[in-house]
Amino acid sequence: MENEIKKLIGKIFDIDVLNISEDKIVPDNIEKWDSMGHLNLITSLEEDFSIEFEPEEIVEMLNGFKEIVKIINQKIN
């Protein structure tokens, strides 16, 4: 699942995240990760994983990759 999320982030933000440490996959380190990019990411994650995020979770996901993985794990388990 984590690699699937990384691939999605890479596709949306046009970067190669497979070679970036998970600690570096945060909005502050990715130029295209602005509010519109975040919305695109959320929409894509919801579609790919057939889940729906609460507004609070969407805001929490601004903390980066690790938080995204944690929230998705909670949703699907």
C-alpha positions in Angstrom: 0.0 0.0 0.0 2.8 2.5 0.8 4.3 2.1 -2.6 0.9 2.7 -4.2 0.6 5.9 -2.2 4.1 7.0 -3.2 3.4 6.3 -6.9 0.2 8.4 -6.6 2.0 11.2 -5.0 4.7 11.1 -7.6 2.2 11.1 -10.4 0.2 14.0 -9.0 3.2 16.2 -8.1 5.4 15.0 -11.1 8.3 13.8 -9.0 10.1 10.5 -8.3 9.2 9.8 -4.7 10.4 6.2 -4.8 13.9 7.6 -4.2 12.9 10.1 -1.5 12.8 9.2 2.2 9.4 9.1 3.7 10.3 11.9 6.0 10.9 14.2 3.1 7.5 13.6 1.4 5.7 16.6 3.0 4.2 19.7 1.4 7.1 21.9 2.4 9.5 19.8 0.4 7.4 19.4 -2.8 6.9 22.6 -4.8 3.6 21.5 -6.4 2.0 20.4 -3.2 -0.2 23.5 -2.7 -3.9 23.6 -1.8 -5.0 22.5 -5.3 -2.4 19.8 -5.4 -3.6 18.6 -1.9 -7.2 18.5 -3.2 -6.1 16.4 -6.2 -4.2 14.1 -3.9 -7.1 13.6 -1.6 -9.5 12.9 -4.5 -7.1 10.4 -6.0 -6.6 8.6 -2.7 -10.3 8.4 -2.1 -10.9 6.9 -5.6 -7.9 4.5 -5.5 -8.7 3.1 -2.0 -12.6 3.5 -2.3 -12.7 5.5 1.0 -13.9 8.9 2.0 -12.0 11.3 4.3 -13.4 13.5 7.0 -12.4 17.2 6.8 -10.2 16.8 9.9 -8.3 13.9 8.2 -7.7 16.0 5.1 -6.1 18.7 7.2 -4.0 16.1 9.1 -2.7 14.8 5.8 -0.8 18.0 5.3 1.7 16.5 7.8 2.9 14.4 4.9 3.4 10.8 3.8 3.5 9.1 7.2 0.2 10.7 8.3 -1.4 9.8 5.0 -0.4 6.1 5.5 -1.7 6.1 9.0 -5.1 7.6 8.1 -5.6 5.2 5.2 -4.6 2.2 7.4 -7.2 3.3 9.9 -9.9 3.6 7.2 -9.3 0.2 5.5 -8.6 -1.9 8.7 
